[in-house]
Amino acid sequence: MGNFKEDIAKVKAFVFDVDGVFTDGGIIPLSDGDFIRKYYAKDGYAVAYALRHGYTVAIITGGRGRALEHRFRMLGVTRFYPNIANKLEVLKEMMEELSLQPEEVLFMGDDIPDLECMRYVGVPVCPADAATELLDTARYVSQFEGGKGCVRDVIEQVLRARDDWAKDLHGVNCAKSE
């Protein structure tokens, strides 16, 4: 591990948990078994922007639900792994499939189920309100809490380090219908 700013310039793939990262961790259960989650629009924009510029964005979550899947499909995320108990196994398989080295992967999680993945990748990061164990493991702790801009923070930092942020003035459509 070297200088953090130099190391984030090597990142080619972002992997995120959902609840507590893209959201504040709150869920509202519905009678059909799905859940309502509140997302931060700027996080979604950053995901769509990174995808448009050729970065891999993956979601590995213990969460589930049609609304959850719909949210990430709308943003253009194709590597979506819901209801996962062993996140590290899925992470390793994805990295092997894409020929990614640990130093090329940023993982953001917020709680104990994310700890193994954070220890495996080269750039482990977490929101400001993550569990103590993750705060101790992270190379970078966002100043933003889960659901309040932490995803945008890390994506923007990586893309700026690689000179890919605000490269053009075109927006991205974060409301794809598929």
Protein Blocks (a to p, Z undefined) as FASTA:
>chain_A
ZZfklmmmmpcbdcddfehplpgoiacddfkopacddddfklmmmmmmmmmnopacdddd
fbecjklmmmmmmnopabdcehifblmlmmmmmmmmnopafklpccddfbfklmmmmmmm
mbdcddfkbcfklmmmpmbdcfbdehilpmmmmmmmmmmmnopghkbmcdcdfkbcZZ
